[in-house]
């Protein structure tokens, strides 16, 4: 699964909000395995509309999935997508710590992230 640089910028923006990070962690490590908006709002002590907004942002990035059972919607982390983002972020960190052998001529560098899109 290949992640484009522009997509990673959206991930950084999404992860820049502490509530979304708490939400992701709650969903990632919850023992119940099935949480509804009301459960998430109670656990994070914020309103249901606020939880819904955060969920929608994370769903746009395919980090959160939902399943319906009867008239209830449950949310969980898409661990495959999460790991893909984690791998892409680790690659960026590795590349950023490499010595530049192209004297600042990024367009010639095989490690240039924009060349990898």
C-alpha positions as CSV (number, residue, x, y, z in Angstrom):
1,X,0.0,0.0,0.0
2,X,1.7,3.2,-1.2
3,X,1.1,6.4,0.6
4,X,1.5,9.7,-1.3
5,X,3.2,12.7,0.3
6,X,0.1,14.9,0.0
7,X,-1.9,12.2,1.9
8,X,0.7,12.2,4.7
9,X,0.2,15.9,5.1
10,X,-3.5,15.2,5.9
11,X,-2.4,12.6,8.4
12,X,-0.1,15.0,10.1
13,X,-3.0,17.5,10.3
14,X,-5.3,14.9,11.7
15,X,-2.8,13.7,14.3
16,X,-2.1,17.3,15.3
17,X,-5.3,17.3,17.3
18,X,-4.9,15.7,20.8
19,X,-8.6,14.6,20.9
20,X,-8.1,12.6,17.7
21,X,-5.0,11.0,19.1
22,X,-6.9,10.0,22.2
23,X,-9.8,8.7,20.1
24,X,-7.4,6.6,18.0
25,X,-5.7,5.2,21.0
26,X,-9.0,4.4,22.7
27,X,-10.2,2.5,19.7
28,X,-6.9,0.8,19.1
29,X,-6.5,-0.6,22.6
30,X,-10.1,-1.0,23.8
31,X,-11.1,-4.3,25.2
32,X,-14.7,-4.0,24.3
33,X,-13.9,-4.1,20.6
34,X,-17.2,-2.4,19.8
35,X,-17.7,1.3,20.6
36,X,-20.5,3.6,19.6
37,X,-20.3,7.4,19.4
38,X,-22.1,7.7,22.8
39,X,-19.4,5.4,24.3
40,X,-16.6,7.4,22.9
41,X,-18.1,10.7,23.9
42,X,-18.5,9.4,27.5
43,X,-15.0,8.0,27.7
44,X,-13.4,11.2,26.2
45,X,-15.8,13.5,28.1
46,X,-16.8,15.5,25.0
47,X,-20.1,15.9,23.1
48,X,-21.4,13.4,20.6
49,X,-21.3,15.9,17.7
50,X,-17.6,16.6,18.5
51,X,-16.8,12.9,18.4
52,X,-18.7,12.6,15.1
53,X,-16.6,15.4,13.6
54,X,-13.3,13.7,14.7
55,X,-14.5,10.3,13.5
56,X,-15.3,11.8,10.1
57,X,-11.8,13.3,9.7
58,X,-10.2,9.9,10.6
59,X,-12.6,8.0,8.3
60,X,-11.6,10.3,5.4
61,X,-8.0,9.0,6.0
62,X,-9.4,5.4,6.2
63,X,-8.0,5.1,9.7
64,X,-11.4,4.4,11.3
65,X,-13.9,2.0,9.9
66,X,-17.5,1.3,11.1
67,X,-19.8,-1.6,11.2
68,X,-23.5,-1.6,11.5
69,X,-25.5,-4.0,13.7
70,X,-29.2,-3.4,13.5
71,X,-29.6,0.3,14.1
72,X,-26.2,0.8,15.9
73,X,-22.9,1.9,14.3
74,X,-19.7,0.7,15.9
75,X,-16.2,2.1,15.2
76,X,-12.8,0.5,15.1
77,X,-9.3,1.3,13.8
78,X,-8.3,0.1,10.4
79,X,-5.0,-1.5,11.5
80,X,-3.8,-2.2,8.0
81,X,-4.1,1.5,7.0
82,X,-2.6,2.6,10.4
83,X,0.5,0.4,9.8
84,X,0.8,1.7,6.2
85,X,0.9,5.3,7.6
86,X,3.3,4.2,10.3
87,X,5.6,2.7,7.7
88,X,5.4,5.8,5.5
89,X,6.2,8.1,8.4
90,X,9.1,6.0,9.4
91,X,10.5,6.2,5.8
92,X,10.3,10.0,5.9
93,X,12.2,10.1,9.2
94,X,14.9,7.8,7.8
95,X,15.2,9.8,4.6
96,X,15.4,13.1,6.5
97,X,18.4,11.8,8.5
98,X,20.4,10.8,5.5
99,X,23.4,12.8,4.3
100,X,22.6,14.7,1.1
101,X,24.9,13.7,-1.8
102,X,23.2,15.9,-4.3
103,X,24.4,19.2,-3.0
104,X,20.8,20.4,-2.4
105,X,19.7,19.5,-6.0
106,X,16.6,17.7,-4.8
107,X,15.2,17.1,-8.3
108,X,18.2,14.7,-8.9
109,X,17.9,12.9,-5.7
110,X,16.3,9.4,-5.8
111,X,15.2,9.9,-2.1
112,X,13.3,13.1,-3.0
113,X,9.8,12.4,-1.6
114,X,8.2,14.3,-4.4
115,X,9.8,12.0,-6.9
116,X,8.2,9.1,-5.2
117,X,4.6,10.2,-5.7
